[in-house]
């Protein structure tokens, strides 16, 4: 089983997961939402969860609402 990788919208840097031996692994990142508050994630676990929200469930809900 592997990790999901993401990049930041502003600098296009890879978001390091909490288990990586990387200087940015403890950096707070945000899941940006159109027309809503960003969801902060202080310690990305590598499995697509930002601030307790599974990004794939979030995307499915947003997709259904816009159709």
PyMOL Python script that loads the backbone (N, CA, C, O; Angstrom):
from pymol import cmd

cmd.read_pdbstr("""\
ATOM      1  N   UNK A   1       0.845  -1.172   0.000  1.00  0.00           N
ATOM      2  CA  UNK A   1       0.000   0.000   0.000  1.00  0.00           C
ATOM      3  C   UNK A   1       0.889   1.233   0.000  1.00  0.00           C
ATOM      4  O   UNK A   1       1.867   1.302   0.745  1.00  0.00           O
ATOM      5  N   UNK A   2       0.553   2.197  -0.828  1.00  0.00           N
ATOM      6  CA  UNK A   2       1.383   3.388  -0.932  1.00  0.00           C
ATOM      7  C   UNK A   2       0.661   4.635  -0.463  1.00  0.00           C
ATOM      8  O   UNK A   2      -0.504   4.595  -0.068  1.00  0.00           O
ATOM      9  N   UNK A   3       1.379   5.738  -0.518  1.00  0.00           N
ATOM     10  CA  UNK A   3       0.830   7.028  -0.115  1.00  0.00           C
ATOM     11  C   UNK A   3       0.297   7.772  -1.330  1.00  0.00           C
ATOM     12  O   UNK A   3       0.747   7.544  -2.453  1.00  0.00           O
ATOM     13  N   UNK A   4      -0.671   8.671  -1.100  1.00  0.00           N
ATOM     14  CA  UNK A   4      -1.145   9.574  -2.137  1.00  0.00           C
ATOM     15  C   UNK A   4      -0.267  10.811  -2.093  1.00  0.00           C
ATOM     16  O   UNK A   4       0.008  11.338  -1.015  1.00  0.00           O
ATOM     17  N   UNK A   5       0.170  11.272  -3.234  1.00  0.00           N
ATOM     18  CA  UNK A   5       1.007  12.461  -3.249  1.00  0.00           C
ATOM     19  C   UNK A   5       0.232  13.647  -3.819  1.00  0.00           C
ATOM     20  O   UNK A   5      -0.598  13.506  -4.717  1.00  0.00           O
ATOM     21  N   UNK A   6       0.530  14.798  -3.271  1.00  0.00           N
ATOM     22  CA  UNK A   6      -0.128  16.044  -3.649  1.00  0.00           C
ATOM     23  C   UNK A   6       0.926  17.127  -3.782  1.00  0.00           C
ATOM     24  O   UNK A   6       2.021  17.015  -3.231  1.00  0.00           O
ATOM     25  N   UNK A   7       0.591  18.165  -4.509  1.00  0.00           N
ATOM     26  CA  UNK A   7       1.467  19.326  -4.620  1.00  0.00           C
ATOM     27  C   UNK A   7       0.722  20.559  -4.152  1.00  0.00           C
ATOM     28  O   UNK A   7      -0.504  20.631  -4.239  1.00  0.00           O
ATOM     29  N   UNK A   8       1.476  21.528  -3.655  1.00  0.00           N
ATOM     30  CA  UNK A   8       0.863  22.772  -3.215  1.00  0.00           C
ATOM     31  C   UNK A   8       0.453  23.597  -4.435  1.00  0.00           C
ATOM     32  O   UNK A   8       1.094  23.530  -5.484  1.00  0.00           O
ATOM     33  N   UNK A   9      -0.612  24.366  -4.289  1.00  0.00           N
ATOM     34  CA  UNK A   9      -1.109  25.189  -5.391  1.00  0.00           C
ATOM     35  C   UNK A   9      -0.195  26.379  -5.663  1.00  0.00           C
ATOM     36  O   UNK A   9      -0.059  26.815  -6.806  1.00  0.00           O
ATOM     37  N   UNK A  10       0.432  26.904  -4.607  1.00  0.00           N
ATOM     38  CA  UNK A  10       1.233  28.116  -4.787  1.00  0.00           C
ATOM     39  C   UNK A  10       2.637  27.855  -5.313  1.00  0.00           C
ATOM     40  O   UNK A  10       3.076  28.511  -6.258  1.00  0.00           O
ATOM     41  N   UNK A  11       3.344  26.906  -4.715  1.00  0.00           N
ATOM     42  CA  UNK A  11       4.746  26.699  -5.099  1.00  0.00           C
ATOM     43  C   UNK A  11       4.990  25.399  -5.865  1.00  0.00           C
ATOM     44  O   UNK A  11       6.110  25.121  -6.291  1.00  0.00           O
ATOM     45  N   UNK A  12       3.933  24.609  -6.034  1.00  0.00           N
ATOM     46  CA  UNK A  12       4.026  23.323  -6.748  1.00  0.00           C
ATOM     47  C   UNK A  12       4.996  22.342  -6.075  1.00  0.00           C
ATOM     48  O   UNK A  12       5.508  21.425  -6.716  1.00  0.00           O
ATOM     49  N   UNK A  13       5.241  22.549  -4.764  1.00  0.00           N
ATOM     50  CA  UNK A  13       6.094  21.628  -4.012  1.00  0.00           C
ATOM     51  C   UNK A  13       5.290  20.398  -3.603  1.00  0.00           C
ATOM     52  O   UNK A  13       4.088  20.488  -3.355  1.00  0.00           O
ATOM     53  N   UNK A  14       5.950  19.272  -3.536  1.00  0.00           N
ATOM     54  CA  UNK A  14       5.310  18.061  -3.058  1.00  0.00           C
ATOM     55  C   UNK A  14       5.007  18.201  -1.566  1.00  0.00           C
ATOM     56  O   UNK A  14       5.832  18.710  -0.808  1.00  0.00           O
ATOM     57  N   UNK A  15       3.830  17.750  -1.149  1.00  0.00           N
ATOM     58  CA  UNK A  15       3.465  17.775   0.264  1.00  0.00           C
ATOM     59  C   UNK A  15       4.028  16.514   0.902  1.00  0.00           C
ATOM     60  O   UNK A  15       3.619  15.400   0.573  1.00  0.00           O
ATOM     61  N   UNK A  16       4.960  16.700   1.807  1.00  0.00           N
ATOM     62  CA  UNK A  16       5.603  15.557   2.463  1.00  0.00           C
ATOM     63  C   UNK A  16       4.669  14.978   3.518  1.00  0.00           C
ATOM     64  O   UNK A  16       4.022  15.719   4.258  1.00  0.00           O
ATOM     65  N   UNK A  17       4.600  13.645   3.586  1.00  0.00           N
ATOM     66  CA  UNK A  17       3.763  13.044   4.617  1.00  0.00           C
ATOM     67  C   UNK A  17       4.518  12.996   5.947  1.00  0.00           C
ATOM     68  O   UNK A  17       5.733  13.188   5.991  1.00  0.00           O
ATOM     69  N   UNK A  18       3.794  12.742   7.008  1.00  0.00           N
ATOM     70  CA  UNK A  18       4.343  12.792   8.369  1.00  0.00           C
ATOM     71  C   UNK A  18       5.438  11.751   8.596  1.00  0.00           C
ATOM     72  O   UNK A  18       6.238  11.893   9.522  1.00  0.00           O
ATOM     73  N   UNK A  19       5.486  10.712   7.769  1.00  0.00           N
ATOM     74  CA  UNK A  19       6.452   9.632   7.957  1.00  0.00           C
ATOM     75  C   UNK A  19       7.731   9.844   7.149  1.00  0.00           C
ATOM     76  O   UNK A  19       8.693   9.089   7.288  1.00  0.00           O
ATOM     77  N   UNK A  20       7.736  10.867   6.309  1.00  0.00           N
ATOM     78  CA  UNK A  20       8.898  11.143   5.472  1.00  0.00           C
ATOM     79  C   UNK A  20       9.993  11.830   6.280  1.00  0.00           C
ATOM     80  O   UNK A  20       9.725  12.609   7.194  1.00  0.00           O
ATOM     81  N   UNK A  21      11.186  11.529   5.930  1.00  0.00           N
ATOM     82  CA  UNK A  21      12.331  12.201   6.543  1.00  0.00           C
ATOM     83  C   UNK A  21      12.636  13.427   5.676  1.00  0.00           C
ATOM     84  O   UNK A  21      13.625  13.468   4.943  1.00  0.00           O
ATOM     85  N   UNK A  22      11.757  14.417   5.787  1.00  0.00           N
ATOM     86  CA  UNK A  22      11.852  15.600   4.944  1.00  0.00           C
ATOM     87  C   UNK A  22      11.611  16.839   5.793  1.00  0.00           C
ATOM     88  O   UNK A  22      10.811  16.800   6.727  1.00  0.00           O
ATOM     89  N   UNK A  23      12.274  17.913   5.489  1.00  0.00           N
ATOM     90  CA  UNK A  23      12.164  19.145   6.280  1.00  0.00           C
ATOM     91  C   UNK A  23      10.744  19.719   6.298  1.00  0.00           C
ATOM     92  O   UNK A  23      10.378  20.417   7.243  1.00  0.00           O
ATOM     93  N   UNK A  24       9.944  19.435   5.273  1.00  0.00           N
ATOM     94  CA  UNK A  24       8.582  19.961   5.210  1.00  0.00           C
ATOM     95  C   UNK A  24       7.525  19.007   5.761  1.00  0.00           C
ATOM     96  O   UNK A  24       6.334  19.301   5.660  1.00  0.00           O
ATOM     97  N   UNK A  25       7.920  17.890   6.332  1.00  0.00           N
ATOM     98  CA  UNK A  25       6.932  16.900   6.765  1.00  0.00           C
ATOM     99  C   UNK A  25       6.052  17.388   7.915  1.00  0.00           C
ATOM    100  O   UNK A  25       4.991  16.809   8.148  1.00  0.00           O
ATOM    101  N   UNK A  26       6.452  18.423   8.634  1.00  0.00           N
ATOM    102  CA  UNK A  26       5.633  18.950   9.712  1.00  0.00           C
ATOM    103  C   UNK A  26       4.958  20.269   9.371  1.00  0.00           C
ATOM    104  O   UNK A  26       4.362  20.908  10.237  1.00  0.00           O
ATOM    105  N   UNK A  27       5.049  20.668   8.135  1.00  0.00           N
ATOM    106  CA  UNK A  27       4.490  21.948   7.702  1.00  0.00           C
ATOM    107  C   UNK A  27       2.962  21.867   7.540  1.00  0.00           C
ATOM    108  O   UNK A  27       2.441  20.886   7.008  1.00  0.00           O
ATOM    109  N   UNK A  28       2.265  22.887   7.996  1.00  0.00           N
ATOM    110  CA  UNK A  28       0.805  22.935   7.826  1.00  0.00           C
ATOM    111  C   UNK A  28       0.486  23.203   6.362  1.00  0.00           C
ATOM    112  O   UNK A  28       1.037  24.117   5.749  1.00  0.00           O
ATOM    113  N   UNK A  29      -0.416  22.389   5.807  1.00  0.00           N
ATOM    114  CA  UNK A  29      -0.890  22.589   4.440  1.00  0.00           C
ATOM    115  C   UNK A  29      -2.408  22.730   4.495  1.00  0.00           C
ATOM    116  O   UNK A  29      -3.028  22.419   5.512  1.00  0.00           O
ATOM    117  N   UNK A  30      -3.003  23.196   3.408  1.00  0.00           N
ATOM    118  CA  UNK A  30      -4.436  23.462   3.376  1.00  0.00           C
ATOM    119  C   UNK A  30      -5.071  22.844   2.139  1.00  0.00           C
ATOM    120  O   UNK A  30      -4.521  22.914   1.040  1.00  0.00           O
ATOM    121  N   UNK A  31      -6.226  22.244   2.333  1.00  0.00           N
ATOM    122  CA  UNK A  31      -7.041  21.801   1.207  1.00  0.00           C
ATOM    123  C   UNK A  31      -7.914  22.994   0.839  1.00  0.00           C
ATOM    124  O   UNK A  31      -8.790  23.390   1.608  1.00  0.00           O
ATOM    125  N   UNK A  32      -7.674  23.564  -0.333  1.00  0.00           N
ATOM    126  CA  UNK A  32      -8.435  24.733  -0.763  1.00  0.00           C
ATOM    127  C   UNK A  32      -9.772  24.298  -1.334  1.00  0.00           C
ATOM    128  O   UNK A  32      -9.857  23.323  -2.082  1.00  0.00           O
ATOM    129  N   UNK A  33     -10.820  25.038  -0.970  1.00  0.00           N
ATOM    130  CA  UNK A  33     -12.166  24.733  -1.433  1.00  0.00           C
ATOM    131  C   UNK A  33     -12.753  25.964  -2.114  1.00  0.00           C
ATOM    132  O   UNK A  33     -12.681  27.064  -1.565  1.00  0.00           O
ATOM    133  N   UNK A  34     -13.326  25.798  -3.290  1.00  0.00           N
ATOM    134  CA  UNK A  34     -13.974  26.943  -3.916  1.00  0.00           C
ATOM    135  C   UNK A  34     -15.158  27.399  -3.055  1.00  0.00           C
ATOM    136  O   UNK A  34     -15.962  26.577  -2.617  1.00  0.00           O
ATOM    137  N   UNK A  35     -15.259  28.686  -2.820  1.00  0.00           N
ATOM    138  CA  UNK A  35     -16.381  29.279  -2.083  1.00  0.00           C
ATOM    139  C   UNK A  35     -16.511  28.785  -0.644  1.00  0.00           C
ATOM    140  O   UNK A  35     -17.603  28.847  -0.078  1.00  0.00           O
ATOM    141  N   UNK A  36     -15.452  28.308  -0.051  1.00  0.00           N
ATOM    142  CA  UNK A  36     -15.488  27.815   1.326  1.00  0.00           C
ATOM    143  C   UNK A  36     -14.133  28.043   1.984  1.00  0.00           C
ATOM    144  O   UNK A  36     -13.151  28.360   1.314  1.00  0.00           O
ATOM    145  N   UNK A  37     -14.094  27.880   3.281  1.00  0.00           N
ATOM    146  CA  UNK A  37     -12.845  28.051   4.029  1.00  0.00           C
ATOM    147  C   UNK A  37     -11.866  26.915   3.712  1.00  0.00           C
ATOM    148  O   UNK A  37     -12.289  25.774   3.522  1.00  0.00           O
ATOM    149  N   UNK A  38     -10.565  27.212   3.652  1.00  0.00           N
ATOM    150  CA  UNK A  38      -9.578  26.151   3.475  1.00  0.00           C
ATOM    151  C   UNK A  38      -9.574  25.216   4.686  1.00  0.00           C
ATOM    152  O   UNK A  38      -9.833  25.648   5.809  1.00  0.00           O
ATOM    153  N   UNK A  39      -9.285  23.952   4.456  1.00  0.00           N
ATOM    154  CA  UNK A  39      -9.207  22.962   5.530  1.00  0.00           C
ATOM    155  C   UNK A  39      -7.734  22.761   5.876  1.00  0.00           C
ATOM    156  O   UNK A  39      -6.975  22.271   5.039  1.00  0.00           O
ATOM    157  N   UNK A  40      -7.309  23.127   7.088  1.00  0.00           N
ATOM    158  CA  UNK A  40      -5.903  22.979   7.457  1.00  0.00           C
ATOM    159  C   UNK A  40      -5.555  21.534   7.823  1.00  0.00           C
ATOM    160  O   UNK A  40      -6.370  20.805   8.388  1.00  0.00           O
ATOM    161  N   UNK A  41      -4.345  21.146   7.491  1.00  0.00           N
ATOM    162  CA  UNK A  41      -3.823  19.840   7.886  1.00  0.00           C
ATOM    163  C   UNK A  41      -2.417  20.038   8.435  1.00  0.00           C
ATOM    164  O   UNK A  41      -1.485  20.292   7.672  1.00  0.00           O
ATOM    165  N   UNK A  42      -2.255  19.924   9.755  1.00  0.00           N
ATOM    166  CA  UNK A  42      -0.944  20.172  10.359  1.00  0.00           C
ATOM    167  C   UNK A  42       0.056  19.026  10.200  1.00  0.00           C
ATOM    168  O   UNK A  42       1.264  19.241  10.310  1.00  0.00           O
ATOM    169  N   UNK A  43      -0.436  17.812   9.943  1.00  0.00           N
ATOM    170  CA  UNK A  43       0.470  16.663   9.857  1.00  0.00           C
ATOM    171  C   UNK A  43      -0.108  15.661   8.856  1.00  0.00           C
ATOM    172  O   UNK A  43      -0.760  14.693   9.245  1.00  0.00           O
ATOM    173  N   UNK A  44       0.135  15.898   7.576  1.00  0.00           N
ATOM    174  CA  UNK A  44      -0.441  15.053   6.521  1.00  0.00           C
ATOM    175  C   UNK A  44       0.032  13.609   6.674  1.00  0.00           C
ATOM    176  O   UNK A  44       1.232  13.341   6.741  1.00  0.00           O
ATOM    177  N   UNK A  45      -0.936  12.675   6.728  1.00  0.00           N
ATOM    178  CA  UNK A  45      -0.598  11.270   6.964  1.00  0.00           C
ATOM    179  C   UNK A  45      -0.277  10.476   5.702  1.00  0.00           C
ATOM    180  O   UNK A  45       0.173   9.334   5.790  1.00  0.00           O
ATOM    181  N   UNK A  46      -0.501  11.062   4.540  1.00  0.00           N
ATOM    182  CA  UNK A  46      -0.160  10.390   3.295  1.00  0.00           C
ATOM    183  C   UNK A  46      -1.311   9.645   2.634  1.00  0.00           C
ATOM    184  O   UNK A  46      -1.143   9.084   1.551  1.00  0.00           O
ATOM    185  N   UNK A  47      -2.483   9.635   3.275  1.00  0.00           N
ATOM    186  CA  UNK A  47      -3.602   8.853   2.755  1.00  0.00           C
ATOM    187  C   UNK A  47      -4.776   9.698   2.273  1.00  0.00           C
ATOM    188  O   UNK A  47      -5.898   9.197   2.200  1.00  0.00           O
ATOM    189  N   UNK A  48      -4.549  10.952   1.946  1.00  0.00           N
ATOM    190  CA  UNK A  48      -5.588  11.781   1.364  1.00  0.00           C
ATOM    191  C   UNK A  48      -6.560  12.382   2.354  1.00  0.00           C
ATOM    192  O   UNK A  48      -7.678  12.738   1.980  1.00  0.00           O
ATOM    193  N   UNK A  49      -6.161  12.505   3.614  1.00  0.00           N
ATOM    194  CA  UNK A  49      -7.028  13.088   4.637  1.00  0.00           C
ATOM    195  C   UNK A  49      -6.442  14.436   5.048  1.00  0.00           C
ATOM    196  O   UNK A  49      -5.296  14.525   5.491  1.00  0.00           O
ATOM    197  N   UNK A  50      -7.252  15.482   4.892  1.00  0.00           N
ATOM    198  CA  UNK A  50      -6.847  16.832   5.257  1.00  0.00           C
ATOM    199  C   UNK A  50      -7.838  17.363   6.286  1.00  0.00           C
ATOM    200  O   UNK A  50      -9.026  17.491   5.991  1.00  0.00           O
ATOM    201  N   UNK A  51      -7.365  17.670   7.478  1.00  0.00           N
ATOM    202  CA  UNK A  51      -8.235  18.194   8.529  1.00  0.00           C
ATOM    203  C   UNK A  51      -9.391  17.270   8.856  1.00  0.00           C
ATOM    204  O   UNK A  51     -10.487  17.734   9.168  1.00  0.00           O
ATOM    205  N   UNK A  52      -9.160  15.971   8.788  1.00  0.00           N
ATOM    206  CA  UNK A  52     -10.204  14.996   9.081  1.00  0.00           C
ATOM    207  C   UNK A  52     -11.125  14.702   7.907  1.00  0.00           C
ATOM    208  O   UNK A  52     -12.011  13.854   8.019  1.00  0.00           O
ATOM    209  N   UNK A  53     -10.935  15.380   6.789  1.00  0.00           N
ATOM    210  CA  UNK A  53     -11.779  15.181   5.606  1.00  0.00           C
ATOM    211  C   UNK A  53     -11.021  14.359   4.563  1.00  0.00           C
ATOM    212  O   UNK A  53      -9.939  14.743   4.120  1.00  0.00           O
ATOM    213  N   UNK A  54     -11.605  13.225   4.180  1.00  0.00           N
ATOM    214  CA  UNK A  54     -11.039  12.413   3.105  1.00  0.00           C
ATOM    215  C   UNK A  54     -11.263  13.170   1.804  1.00  0.00           C
ATOM    216  O   UNK A  54     -12.405  13.448   1.437  1.00  0.00           O
ATOM    217  N   UNK A  55     -10.195  13.503   1.112  1.00  0.00           N
ATOM    218  CA  UNK A  55     -10.288  14.349  -0.076  1.00  0.00           C
ATOM    219  C   UNK A  55     -11.090  13.680  -1.195  1.00  0.00           C
ATOM    220  O   UNK A  55     -11.699  14.374  -2.009  1.00  0.00           O
ATOM    221  N   UNK A  56     -11.100  12.357  -1.247  1.00  0.00           N
ATOM    222  CA  UNK A  56     -11.852  11.675  -2.297  1.00  0.00           C
ATOM    223  C   UNK A  56     -13.353  11.693  -2.004  1.00  0.00           C
ATOM    224  O   UNK A  56     -14.158  11.773  -2.932  1.00  0.00           O
ATOM    225  N   UNK A  57     -13.734  11.622  -0.746  1.00  0.00           N
ATOM    226  CA  UNK A  57     -15.144  11.780  -0.371  1.00  0.00           C
ATOM    227  C   UNK A  57     -15.576  13.218  -0.614  1.00  0.00           C
ATOM    228  O   UNK A  57     -16.663  13.469  -1.133  1.00  0.00           O
ATOM    229  N   UNK A  58     -14.717  14.161  -0.236  1.00  0.00           N
ATOM    230  CA  UNK A  58     -14.995  15.586  -0.478  1.00  0.00           C
ATOM    231  C   UNK A  58     -15.252  15.831  -1.961  1.00  0.00           C
ATOM    232  O   UNK A  58     -16.221  16.495  -2.330  1.00  0.00           O
ATOM    233  N   UNK A  59     -14.376  15.290  -2.808  1.00  0.00           N
ATOM    234  CA  UNK A  59     -14.503  15.472  -4.253  1.00  0.00           C
ATOM    235  C   UNK A  59     -15.786  14.846  -4.791  1.00  0.00           C
ATOM    236  O   UNK A  59     -16.458  15.440  -5.633  1.00  0.00           O
ATOM    237  N   UNK A  60     -16.126  13.665  -4.317  1.00  0.00           N
ATOM    238  CA  UNK A  60     -17.353  13.004  -4.773  1.00  0.00           C
ATOM    239  C   UNK A  60     -18.582  13.827  -4.391  1.00  0.00           C
ATOM    240  O   UNK A  60     -19.502  13.975  -5.196  1.00  0.00           O
ATOM    241  N   UNK A  61     -18.603  14.355  -3.182  1.00  0.00           N
ATOM    242  CA  UNK A  61     -19.740  15.186  -2.747  1.00  0.00           C
ATOM    243  C   UNK A  61     -19.835  16.455  -3.581  1.00  0.00           C
ATOM    244  O   UNK A  61     -20.928  16.849  -3.985  1.00  0.00           O
ATOM    245  N   UNK A  62     -18.708  17.094  -3.842  1.00  0.00           N
ATOM    246  CA  UNK A  62     -18.716  18.325  -4.648  1.00  0.00           C
ATOM    247  C   UNK A  62     -19.140  18.037  -6.086  1.00  0.00           C
ATOM    248  O   UNK A  62     -19.820  18.855  -6.705  1.00  0.00           O
ATOM    249  N   UNK A  63     -18.748  16.892  -6.617  1.00  0.00           N
ATOM    250  CA  UNK A  63     -19.089  16.530  -7.987  1.00  0.00           C
ATOM    251  C   UNK A  63     -20.586  16.283  -8.112  1.00  0.00           C
ATOM    252  O   UNK A  63     -21.206  16.722  -9.080  1.00  0.00           O
ATOM    253  N   UNK A  64     -21.175  15.585  -7.142  1.00  0.00           N
ATOM    254  CA  UNK A  64     -22.610  15.314  -7.161  1.00  0.00           C
ATOM    255  C   UNK A  64     -23.407  16.599  -7.030  1.00  0.00           C
ATOM    256  O   UNK A  64     -24.433  16.761  -7.690  1.00  0.00           O
ATOM    257  N   UNK A  65     -22.952  17.508  -6.192  1.00  0.00           N
ATOM    258  CA  UNK A  65     -23.671  18.755  -5.970  1.00  0.00           C
ATOM    259  C   UNK A  65     -23.656  19.673  -7.186  1.00  0.00           C
ATOM    260  O   UNK A  65     -24.555  20.499  -7.342  1.00  0.00           O
ATOM    261  N   UNK A  66     -22.660  19.545  -8.040  1.00  0.00           N
ATOM    262  CA  UNK A  66     -22.557  20.446  -9.189  1.00  0.00           C
ATOM    263  C   UNK A  66     -23.191  19.892 -10.455  1.00  0.00           C
ATOM    264  O   UNK A  66     -23.193  20.560 -11.489  1.00  0.00           O
ATOM    265  N   UNK A  67     -23.717  18.704 -10.390  1.00  0.00           N
ATOM    266  CA  UNK A  67     -24.334  18.114 -11.595  1.00  0.00           C
ATOM    267  C   UNK A  67     -25.822  18.307 -11.610  1.00  0.00           C
ATOM    268  O   UNK A  67     -26.491  17.873 -12.548  1.00  0.00           O
TER     269      UNK A  67
END
""", "prot")
cmd.dss("prot")
cmd.show_as("cartoon", "prot")
cmd.util.cbc("prot")
cmd.orient("prot")
